[in-house]
Amino acid sequence: MEINLSDMVWPVCLLRCNEILARLQPGETLSIIVSDPDMVNNILLLIKSQPDLQYNKARESGSYRITINRMGVNSDGVAEPVREDICERS
């Protein structure tokens, strides 16, 4: 999934980002495009507050792309990458 928050002002941009992150399921990836560097820092603070999120930030022609992956949480409460089960064929 990809969302472009470049035209949104603060705090609407951050609220929208938080809403979408809350719906992100384990194993899903989200790309957020933002143009304001201060907003990038605020989004990264939001992401870092959730230990089951991994992210990568990249600069792209006047804007930033933040790619986020929600990991699964094991029975001990530790975040880990989601693996797809491989079905055996008989």
VEXVEXMAR-577379 format. One record per residue: x, z, y of N, C-alpha, C in turn; residue number from 1. Coordinates in steps of 0.1 Angstrom, whole numbers. Layout:
<recs>
+-------+-------+-------+-------+-------+-------+-------+-------+-------+--------+
|   n.X |   n.Z |   n.Y |  ca.X |  ca.Z |  ca.Y |   c.X |   c.Z |   c.Y | rodren |
+-------+-------+-------+-------+-------+-------+-------+-------+-------+--------+
|     X |     Z |     Y |     X |     Z |     Y |     X |     Z |     Y |    NUM |
...
+-------+-------+-------+-------+-------+-------+-------+-------+-------+--------+
</recs>
This chain:
<recs>
+-------+-------+-------+-------+-------+-------+-------+-------+-------+--------+
|   n.X |   n.Z |   n.Y |  ca.X |  ca.Z |  ca.Y |   c.X |   c.Z |   c.Y | rodren |
+-------+-------+-------+-------+-------+-------+-------+-------+-------+--------+
|     9 |     0 |   -12 |     0 |     0 |     0 |     9 |     0 |    12 |      1 |
|     4 |    -7 |    23 |    12 |    -7 |    35 |     3 |    -5 |    47 |      2 |
|     7 |     3 |    57 |    -1 |     5 |    69 |     8 |     3 |    81 |      3 |
|     3 |    -2 |    91 |    10 |    -4 |   104 |     5 |     5 |   114 |      4 |
|    13 |    15 |   118 |     8 |    25 |   128 |    15 |    22 |   142 |      5 |
|    21 |    10 |   144 |    28 |     7 |   156 |    20 |     8 |   168 |      6 |
|     7 |     5 |   168 |    -1 |     4 |   180 |    -8 |    17 |   182 |      7 |
|    -6 |    27 |   173 |   -13 |    40 |   175 |    -5 |    50 |   183 |      8 |
|   -11 |    58 |   191 |    -4 |    68 |   200 |    -4 |    81 |   192 |      9 |
|     6 |    89 |   196 |     7 |   103 |   191 |    -4 |   111 |   197 |     10 |
|   -11 |   119 |   191 |   -10 |   124 |   177 |   -18 |   117 |   167 |     11 |
|   -26 |   106 |   172 |   -34 |    99 |   162 |   -26 |    93 |   151 |     12 |
|   -14 |    88 |   154 |    -5 |    82 |   144 |    -2 |    92 |   134 |     13 |
|     2 |   104 |   138 |     6 |   114 |   128 |    -6 |   119 |   120 |     14 |
|   -17 |   120 |   126 |   -29 |   124 |   119 |   -33 |   114 |   108 |     15 |
|   -33 |   101 |   112 |   -36 |    90 |   103 |   -26 |    90 |    91 |     16 |
|   -13 |    92 |    94 |    -3 |    92 |    84 |    -6 |   104 |    74 |     17 |
|    -9 |   116 |    79 |   -11 |   127 |    71 |   -23 |   125 |    62 |     18 |
|   -34 |   119 |    67 |   -46 |   116 |    60 |   -43 |   107 |    48 |     19 |
|   -35 |    96 |    50 |   -31 |    87 |    40 |   -22 |    93 |    29 |     20 |
|   -13 |   101 |    34 |    -4 |   108 |    24 |   -11 |   117 |    15 |     21 |
|   -22 |   124 |    20 |   -30 |   133 |    12 |   -37 |   126 |     1 |     22 |
|   -40 |   113 |     3 |   -47 |   105 |    -8 |   -37 |    98 |   -17 |     23 |
|   -24 |    98 |   -14 |   -14 |    91 |   -23 |   -13 |    99 |   -36 |     24 |
|   -15 |    91 |   -47 |   -14 |    97 |   -60 |     0 |    96 |   -66 |     25 |
|     3 |   105 |   -76 |    16 |   104 |   -82 |    19 |    90 |   -88 |     26 |
|    31 |    85 |   -85 |    35 |    72 |   -89 |    32 |    61 |   -79 |     27 |
|    24 |    64 |   -69 |    20 |    54 |   -59 |    31 |    53 |   -48 |     28 |
|    32 |    42 |   -41 |    41 |    40 |   -31 |    34 |    35 |   -18 |     29 |
|    38 |    40 |    -7 |    33 |    37 |     6 |    44 |    32 |    16 |     30 |
|    41 |    21 |    23 |    50 |    17 |    33 |    43 |    19 |    47 |     31 |
|    50 |    26 |    56 |    45 |    28 |    69 |    54 |    21 |    79 |     32 |
|    48 |    13 |    88 |    55 |     6 |    99 |    52 |    13 |   112 |     33 |
|    62 |    17 |   119 |    61 |    25 |   131 |    71 |    19 |   141 |     34 |
|    68 |    19 |   154 |    77 |    13 |   164 |    84 |    24 |   172 |     35 |
|    78 |    36 |   174 |    83 |    46 |   182 |    93 |    55 |   174 |     36 |
|   105 |    56 |   178 |   115 |    64 |   171 |   111 |    79 |   170 |     37 |
|   105 |    84 |   181 |   101 |    98 |   180 |    90 |   100 |   170 |     38 |
|    81 |    90 |   168 |    71 |    91 |   158 |    77 |    91 |   144 |     39 |
|    88 |    83 |   142 |    95 |    82 |   130 |   100 |    96 |   126 |     40 |
|   106 |   103 |   136 |   111 |   117 |   133 |    99 |   126 |   129 |     41 |
|    88 |   125 |   136 |    77 |   134 |   132 |    71 |   131 |   118 |     42 |
|    71 |   118 |   115 |    66 |   114 |   102 |    76 |   120 |    91 |     43 |
|    89 |   119 |    94 |    99 |   123 |    84 |    97 |   139 |    82 |     44 |
|    94 |   146 |    93 |    92 |   160 |    92 |    80 |   163 |    83 |     45 |
|    70 |   155 |    84 |    58 |   157 |    76 |    61 |   154 |    61 |     46 |
|    69 |   143 |    59 |    72 |   139 |    45 |    81 |   150 |    39 |     47 |
|    91 |   155 |    46 |   100 |   165 |    41 |    94 |   178 |    38 |     48 |
|    82 |   181 |    44 |    75 |   193 |    41 |    68 |   193 |    27 |     49 |
|    67 |   181 |    21 |    61 |   179 |     8 |    71 |   176 |    -2 |     50 |
|    75 |   186 |   -11 |    86 |   183 |   -20 |    84 |   172 |   -30 |     51 |
|    72 |   168 |   -32 |    69 |   157 |   -42 |    70 |   143 |   -36 |     52 |
|    75 |   142 |   -24 |    76 |   129 |   -18 |    91 |   125 |   -16 |     53 |
|    94 |   113 |   -20 |   107 |   107 |   -18 |   105 |    96 |    -7 |     54 |
|   115 |    94 |     1 |   113 |    83 |    11 |   126 |    76 |    14 |     55 |
|   124 |    64 |    20 |   136 |    56 |    25 |   131 |    51 |    39 |     56 |
|   140 |    51 |    48 |   138 |    46 |    62 |   147 |    34 |    65 |     57 |
|   141 |    24 |    70 |   149 |    12 |    74 |   144 |     6 |    87 |     58 |
|   153 |     1 |    95 |   150 |    -5 |   108 |   147 |   -20 |   105 |     59 |
|   136 |   -25 |   111 |   132 |   -39 |   109 |   128 |   -45 |   122 |     60 |
|   135 |   -54 |   128 |   131 |   -61 |   140 |   122 |   -54 |   150 |     61 |
|   128 |   -44 |   156 |   121 |   -36 |   166 |   112 |   -25 |   161 |     62 |
|   111 |   -23 |   148 |   102 |   -13 |   143 |   109 |    -6 |   131 |     63 |
|   103 |     4 |   125 |   109 |    11 |   114 |    99 |    10 |   102 |     64 |
|   104 |     9 |    90 |    96 |     9 |    78 |   101 |    22 |    70 |     65 |
|    91 |    30 |    68 |    93 |    42 |    59 |    86 |    40 |    46 |     66 |
|    93 |    39 |    35 |    87 |    37 |    22 |    87 |    51 |    15 |     67 |
|    75 |    54 |    11 |    73 |    68 |     5 |    68 |    66 |    -9 |     68 |
|    73 |    74 |   -18 |    68 |    74 |   -32 |    64 |    89 |   -36 |     69 |
|    52 |    91 |   -40 |    48 |   104 |   -45 |    52 |   105 |   -59 |     70 |
|    60 |   116 |   -62 |    64 |   119 |   -76 |    53 |   127 |   -83 |     71 |
|    54 |   129 |   -96 |    45 |   138 |  -103 |    51 |   152 |  -103 |     72 |
|    43 |   161 |  -106 |    48 |   175 |  -107 |    46 |   180 |  -121 |     73 |
|    57 |   185 |  -128 |    56 |   189 |  -142 |    50 |   203 |  -143 |     74 |
|    49 |   207 |  -155 |    42 |   220 |  -157 |    49 |   232 |  -151 |     75 |
|    62 |   230 |  -148 |    69 |   241 |  -141 |    68 |   240 |  -126 |     76 |
|    60 |   230 |  -121 |    59 |   229 |  -106 |    70 |   221 |  -100 |     77 |
|    78 |   215 |  -108 |    90 |   207 |  -102 |    86 |   192 |  -101 |     78 |
|    89 |   186 |   -90 |    86 |   172 |   -88 |    96 |   164 |   -96 |     79 |
|    90 |   153 |  -102 |    98 |   144 |  -110 |    92 |   130 |  -109 |     80 |
|   100 |   120 |  -111 |    94 |   106 |  -110 |    84 |   104 |  -121 |     81 |
|    74 |    96 |  -118 |    63 |    93 |  -127 |    68 |    82 |  -136 |     82 |
|    66 |    84 |  -149 |    70 |    74 |  -159 |    57 |    68 |  -165 |     83 |
|    58 |    55 |  -167 |    46 |    48 |  -173 |    48 |    50 |  -188 |     84 |
|    38 |    54 |  -195 |    38 |    55 |  -210 |    39 |    41 |  -216 |     85 |
|    47 |    41 |  -226 |    48 |    28 |  -234 |    40 |    30 |  -246 |     86 |
|    30 |    21 |  -248 |    21 |    21 |  -260 |    28 |    14 |  -271 |     87 |
|    27 |    21 |  -283 |    33 |    15 |  -295 |    22 |     5 |  -301 |     88 |
|    27 |    -6 |  -306 |    18 |   -16 |  -312 |    20 |   -15 |  -327 |     89 |
|     9 |   -16 |  -334 |     9 |   -15 |  -349 |    10 |   -29 |  -355 |     90 |
+-------+-------+-------+-------+-------+-------+-------+-------+-------+--------+
</recs>
